[in-house]
Every structure is written in C-alpha cells, then in structure tokens.
Amino acid sequence: MSSITTSRPIAMLCLASSMALVGSYVALSKPLAATFPVLLLAWLRFGIGGVAMLGWLKRPAEEEAMSGQTRRLLFLESFLGNFLFTICMITGVSLTNALTAGVVMASIPAVIALMSWGFLHERISPRTWIAIGCAVLGIALLAMAGYGGEAGGADDGSGGRALLGKALLLAAVVCEAAYSVIGKKLTGKLSAKRITALINLWGFALSTPFGLYFALRFDFGAVTPGVWVLLLFYALAACMWTVWLWMTGLKTIPAAQGGVFTVMLPISAALVGVLVLDETLNGTQLLALGVAVLGMLLATLPTRWLRAR
C-alpha cells in the first residue's frame, strides 16, 4: 500500500470534486435511461470503465495480499455502492427529476454520519452535526422550492411512478452511505486506484448476465453520436474518476466528515437539471445552495480559523 498521505486540503478537494461529478452524472443519467434499458446501461458503464482501468488492477509491490475480509468488503462495496446504487439511482431519476433527486439525496450526510458512528465507531462532533443539518436543510429547500407546478419542479409522470422513483432514490441514499463507510475501511488496506478498479470489475461481473440479455435485443444503430459521447463521460466519471477521488480523500478525512461533502451531489444534480435539462432555479433555491455550502464550510474549515473570525 502506498505510504504517501494526501494533505487535508487536497483530500477535501478530492471529496468535493468526486461528489460534484456524481451529481452531474446523476442528472445526465435521465437522457441515457431514455435511450438504454437500465441494466444494459449499467453493463456498458462497467465495461467502458473496466477497459479504462486495466492498468489499475495489478497489485503494487508494496501492497499486502488481500485477506478474506478485504475481499468480502470489496464485493459489498461494489454490490451496494456500484451495482445497486446505479440501478436505483438511474431508475429513480428516470421516474422523477433532478430536483426531486435532490430532496431525497439530501439525507446522505446524515445517513453516512449514523453509519460511521454505528460501524466505524467514529465520534460525531457537534459542529459536524450542525453542518449535516445545514446540508440537509439547504438541499431540502432547494428541491422543495421547485415544487408547485413550475417547469422542472413537479414530478414527471403519474403519482405512483413518482412515489416509486422516490423510494428507489431513498434506496440509493442507503447504498451511497454504505459505500462511503465501507470505502473508509478499504482505504486502510488497498490503494485508491486498485479499489476503484476491483469494485468496477465486480460491478461488471454482476451486471453481465442482464447486460447480455438486453444487448441481444437492443438496436445499437439507433443511438445517436451525442448519446455515445454522453455515455463515455458517464462511464468514466461514474466508474473511474469519482471513485478514485473519493477513496483518495477518505485516506485522510474521517468518513462522517467526508459525508458532508456529499452535499455537492444534489447541488450538482440540481444545477445540471437547471442548466442542461431546463428545470427552474429561483432566488429561494439560490439561498438554499448558500445554506448547503455553509454547512460544508462548517464541517471542513479548521477550528482555529473559525475562532480567529
């Protein structure tokens, strides 16, 4: 395992960048899900990511051989954080919209904090709890401000479809929280690059039976060049860039504090929804973004810096 330790500012930047990218592909998955069946899309994602990360699979000379526990954690990390999260997230967004995804995924920091306390026995400071509250409140306001019938603010489809979509997004929240907590354990055993490549390989294996089934019945010739470019970005961002950035940051930042950075996920998803998918952002939603960013600053700025001001 590499002995290089990422500095705290760089680690925080990695976590924030990772979640911003996740938010962007959460929103952009809606047009992809309109083109590909969800399980075929997941299989293509893992396949493209696997090709890009072939060089990351080899064990570094300084890294110890994996124990049975590490192998089990890798499987759980992929099954929950890659496979199930992808299916629940893509399907949930396809049944609702980016702003609805925001209000549900606002609970991610709180769920991560609770799992970190329960499974990693991390102490949750009062300041971190306040930061989590700001993140949840800010993103809840952001999404709720879009309700009321304005463009992009109401759920797409019937009430039953919207309810199912929200339930799937809630399941994605639990999967994402488990991914963060398990990832913290793995960063003490394996390098960030190898974790990224191995959990993607598991994701590819889990999705292959379903992917092959749908691929044999799918008309790939009908897919436009623009959708292929979007798929390439989605695959590299989801499988490679975001996971590597997240695991790199978790080597330095506690999982509970790192969970606050997931506030960037719904912020990014909402902004992409506004800028790309023609959803509406008003003054109240901008204020909500400010509250969410305040929560992130409370959790990440050094205590001495805050006291000095």
Phi, psi and omega per residue, in radians:
M1 nan 2.451 -3.106
S2 -1.116 2.429 -3.140
S3 -1.588 -0.037 -3.121
I4 -1.297 2.239 3.127
T5 -1.857 2.243 3.125
T6 -1.278 2.363 3.109
S7 -1.108 2.734 -3.072
R8 -1.068 -0.804 3.114
P9 -1.055 -0.722 3.127
I10 -1.160 -0.681 3.117
A11 -1.081 -0.738 3.125
M12 -1.144 -0.683 3.101
L13 -1.115 -0.683 3.105
C14 -1.074 -0.784 -3.124
L15 -1.135 -0.787 -3.135
A16 -1.125 -0.739 -3.139
S17 -1.125 -0.699 3.139
S18 -1.039 -0.856 -3.094
M19 -1.238 -0.545 3.065
A20 -1.117 -0.711 3.093
L21 -1.155 -0.708 3.105
V22 -1.043 -0.781 3.131
G23 -1.056 -0.670 -3.139
S24 -1.153 -0.736 -3.117
Y25 -1.393 -0.363 2.995
V26 -1.064 -0.821 -3.136
A27 -1.200 -0.746 -3.078
L28 -1.290 -0.189 3.098
S29 -1.205 -0.325 -3.128
K30 -1.081 -0.901 3.087
P31 -1.142 -0.524 3.091
L32 -1.181 -0.721 3.135
A33 -1.186 -0.379 3.083
A34 -1.352 -0.267 -3.127
T35 -1.778 -0.823 -3.071
F36 -1.892 2.546 2.912
P37 -1.016 2.533 -3.011
V38 -0.983 -0.802 -3.084
L39 -1.234 -0.536 3.037
L40 -1.209 -0.714 3.098
L41 -1.061 -0.747 3.107
A42 -1.079 -0.757 -3.131
W43 -1.117 -0.775 3.103
L44 -1.093 -0.694 3.105
R45 -1.021 -0.922 -3.107
F46 -1.152 -0.600 3.133
G47 -1.154 -0.818 3.108
I48 -1.097 -0.761 3.118
G49 -1.101 -0.668 -3.141
G50 -1.111 -0.734 3.107
V51 -1.090 -0.718 -3.123
A52 -1.180 -0.415 -3.046
M53 -1.979 0.372 3.140
L54 -0.975 -0.669 -3.115
G55 -1.252 -0.203 -3.124
W56 -1.594 -0.108 -3.079
L57 -1.343 -0.479 -3.061
K58 -1.185 2.377 -3.132
R59 -1.305 2.203 3.071
P60 -1.083 2.649 -3.079
A61 -1.047 -0.581 -3.079
E62 -1.503 -0.039 -3.095
E63 -1.627 2.359 -3.140
E64 -1.252 2.716 3.079
A65 -1.115 2.567 -3.092
M66 -1.255 2.401 3.042
S67 -1.458 2.976 3.096
G68 -1.081 -0.657 3.132
Q69 -1.133 -0.716 3.139
T70 -1.111 -0.703 3.107
R71 -1.100 -0.707 3.120
R72 -1.156 -0.688 3.111
L73 -1.143 -0.656 3.091
L74 -1.078 -0.733 3.118
F75 -1.119 -0.810 3.140
L76 -1.107 -0.690 3.119
E77 -1.031 -0.742 -3.140
S78 -1.309 -0.774 -3.083
F79 -1.091 -0.777 -3.107
L80 -1.461 -0.886 -3.001
G81 -1.449 -0.399 3.129
N82 -1.844 -1.101 -2.991
F83 -1.194 -1.062 -3.094
L84 -1.179 -0.707 3.129
F85 -1.030 -0.763 -3.123
T86 -1.065 -0.828 -3.111
I87 -1.131 -0.830 -3.106
C88 -1.169 -0.711 -3.097
M89 -1.181 -0.882 -3.090
I90 -1.088 -0.794 -3.127
T91 -1.155 -0.723 3.139
G92 -1.088 -0.773 3.125
V93 -1.165 -0.650 -3.136
S94 -1.145 -0.460 3.141
L95 -1.592 -0.214 -3.130
T96 -2.227 -2.144 3.054
N97 -2.822 3.128 -3.038
A98 -1.129 -0.678 -3.130
L99 -1.222 -0.624 3.048
T100 -1.128 -0.706 3.067
A101 -1.031 -0.628 3.140
G102 -1.084 -0.801 -3.088
V103 -1.163 -0.593 3.127
V104 -1.324 -0.800 -3.075
M105 -1.304 -0.103 3.029
A106 -1.075 -0.350 -3.124
S107 -1.435 -0.067 -3.091
I108 -1.006 -0.853 -3.124
P109 -1.004 -0.737 -3.138
A110 -1.140 -0.722 3.138
V111 -1.156 -0.701 3.088
I112 -1.096 -0.764 3.139
A113 -1.053 -0.758 3.136
L114 -1.145 -0.733 3.110
M115 -1.168 -0.654 3.112
S116 -1.120 -0.691 3.100
W117 -1.180 -0.728 -3.064
G118 -1.349 -0.668 -3.021
F119 -1.830 -0.578 -3.131
L120 -1.768 -0.110 -3.126
H121 0.999 0.611 3.074
E122 -1.392 2.497 3.086
R123 -1.446 2.277 3.135
I124 -1.745 1.957 -3.098
S125 -1.276 2.705 3.094
P126 -0.989 -0.664 -3.128
R127 -1.122 -0.657 3.105
T128 -1.165 -0.677 3.099
W129 -1.124 -0.688 3.092
I130 -1.119 -0.708 3.125
A131 -1.109 -0.719 3.104
I132 -1.093 -0.733 3.110
G133 -1.067 -0.712 3.095
C134 -1.115 -0.729 -3.130
A135 -1.098 -0.819 -3.135
V136 -1.122 -0.792 -3.128
L137 -1.112 -0.778 -3.102
G138 -1.075 -0.810 -3.106
I139 -1.299 -0.565 3.063
A140 -1.097 -0.763 3.084
L141 -1.111 -0.698 3.141
L142 -1.007 -0.836 -3.105
A143 -1.300 -0.746 -3.104
M144 -1.152 -0.499 3.114
A145 -1.141 -0.318 3.127
G146 -1.494 -0.163 -3.129
Y147 -1.364 2.832 3.077
G148 1.990 0.261 3.012
G149 1.647 -0.034 -3.141
E150 -1.338 2.872 -3.069
A151 -1.044 2.237 3.119
G152 1.406 -0.124 -3.067
G153 -1.631 -0.522 -3.118
A154 -1.548 2.743 3.116
D155 -1.161 2.507 3.055
D156 -1.410 2.517 3.040
G157 1.450 -2.973 -3.084
S158 -1.327 2.917 3.138
G159 -1.068 -0.675 3.136
G160 -1.129 -0.710 3.101
R161 -1.130 -0.721 3.136
A162 -1.123 -0.719 3.136
L163 -1.112 -0.747 3.081
L164 -1.098 -0.717 3.123
G165 -1.059 -0.746 3.125
K166 -1.147 -0.671 3.111
A167 -1.109 -0.696 3.118
L168 -1.196 -0.660 3.083
L169 -1.139 -0.646 3.077
L170 -1.122 -0.701 3.062
A171 -1.095 -0.647 3.091
A172 -1.122 -0.606 3.090
V173 -1.059 -0.822 -3.141
V174 -1.106 -0.714 3.116
C175 -1.106 -0.732 -3.130
E176 -1.163 -0.663 3.112
A177 -1.150 -0.756 3.098
A178 -1.099 -0.663 3.101
Y179 -1.026 -0.737 -3.126
S180 -1.189 -0.745 -3.099
V181 -1.216 -0.805 3.108
I182 -1.125 -0.677 3.127
G183 -1.048 -0.624 3.106
K184 -1.076 -0.700 3.095
K185 -1.165 -0.707 -3.091
L186 -1.193 -0.556 -3.100
T187 -1.149 -0.294 3.060
G188 -1.450 -0.126 -3.082
K189 -2.028 -0.647 -3.011
L190 -2.266 2.800 3.078
S191 -1.260 2.725 -3.117
A192 -1.054 -0.712 -3.125
K193 -1.134 -0.729 -3.097
R194 -1.233 -0.677 3.058
I195 -1.008 -0.803 -3.112
T196 -1.022 -0.824 -3.093
A197 -1.203 -0.697 -3.067
L198 -1.238 -0.717 -3.137
I199 -1.249 -0.498 3.050
N200 -1.187 -0.662 3.116
L201 -1.101 -0.715 3.072
W202 -1.110 -0.724 3.113
G203 -1.061 -0.702 3.112
F204 -1.124 -0.748 -3.141
A205 -1.117 -0.742 -3.123
L206 -1.165 -0.593 -3.069
S207 -1.607 -0.179 -3.053
T208 -1.041 -0.828 -3.141
P209 -0.996 -0.751 -3.141
F210 -1.238 -0.717 -3.129
G211 -1.079 -0.768 3.130
L212 -1.119 -0.701 3.138
Y213 -1.023 -0.853 -3.105
F214 -1.321 -0.545 -3.131
A215 -1.111 -0.639 -3.122
L216 -1.201 -0.282 -3.094
R217 -1.983 0.114 -3.028
F218 -1.848 2.448 3.117
D219 -1.585 1.586 -3.113
F220 -1.180 -0.429 3.138
G221 -1.160 -0.333 -3.126
A222 -1.476 -0.125 -3.115
V223 -1.371 2.270 -3.109
T224 -1.357 2.742 3.113
P225 -1.001 -0.653 3.128
G226 -1.076 -0.676 3.121
V227 -1.189 -0.657 3.093
W228 -1.100 -0.710 3.101
V229 -1.116 -0.754 3.106
L230 -1.083 -0.699 3.103
L231 -1.101 -0.717 3.120
L232 -1.082 -0.798 3.098
F233 -1.070 -0.807 -3.129
Y234 -1.024 -0.803 -3.099
A235 -1.125 -0.818 -3.111
L236 -1.197 -0.680 3.129
A237 -1.190 -0.787 -3.054
A238 -1.282 -0.714 -3.018
C239 -1.586 -0.544 -2.946
M240 -1.985 -1.150 -2.987
W241 -1.123 -0.877 -3.048
T242 -1.151 -0.710 -3.100
V243 -1.187 -0.782 3.140
W244 -1.082 -0.773 3.126
L245 -1.098 -0.722 -3.112
W246 -1.167 -0.809 -3.133
M247 -1.156 -0.607 3.089
T248 -1.121 -0.765 3.130
G249 -1.167 -0.656 -3.103
L250 -1.202 -0.280 3.065
K251 -1.116 -0.447 -3.061
T252 -1.953 -0.640 -3.032
I253 -1.696 2.323 3.053
P254 -1.006 2.604 -3.067
A255 -1.046 -0.712 -3.117
A256 -1.103 -0.754 3.117
Q257 -1.242 -0.651 3.098
G258 -1.085 -0.525 -3.139
G259 -1.068 -0.494 3.127
V260 -1.100 -0.509 -3.130
F261 -1.200 -0.267 3.083
T262 -1.171 -0.144 3.015
V263 -1.043 -0.445 3.126
M264 -1.183 -0.407 -3.109
L265 -1.120 -1.030 -3.135
P266 -1.205 -0.514 3.063
I267 -1.065 -0.869 -3.142
S268 -1.100 -0.746 3.132
A269 -1.054 -0.745 -3.133
A270 -1.162 -0.730 -3.137
L271 -1.132 -0.710 3.084
V272 -1.137 -0.670 3.093
G273 -1.034 -0.674 -3.140
V274 -1.303 -0.848 -3.007
L275 -1.371 -0.498 -3.052
V276 -1.957 -0.674 -3.017
L277 -1.790 0.192 3.027
D278 1.125 0.546 2.979
E279 -1.489 2.899 -2.976
T280 -1.804 2.351 3.076
L281 -2.121 2.112 -3.126
N282 -1.975 -3.049 -3.088
G283 -1.064 -0.672 3.129
T284 -1.106 -0.691 3.132
Q285 -1.178 -0.631 3.070
L286 -1.123 -0.685 3.080
L287 -1.093 -0.710 3.120
A288 -1.079 -0.675 3.083
L289 -1.068 -0.694 3.116
G290 -1.104 -0.709 3.095
V291 -1.086 -0.732 -3.137
A292 -1.134 -0.743 3.126
V293 -1.162 -0.645 3.058
L294 -1.007 -0.746 3.101
G295 -1.066 -0.705 3.130
M296 -1.134 -0.701 3.132
L297 -1.158 -0.708 3.105
L298 -1.016 -0.652 -3.081
A299 -1.394 -0.396 -2.949
T300 -1.990 -0.469 -3.131
L301 -1.234 2.488 3.121
P302 -1.031 2.505 -3.119
T303 -1.018 -0.706 -3.108
R304 -1.100 -0.569 3.140
W305 -1.184 -0.742 -3.131
L306 -1.161 -0.712 -3.138
R307 -1.141 -0.596 -3.123
A308 -1.165 -0.298 -3.119
R309 -1.940 nan nan
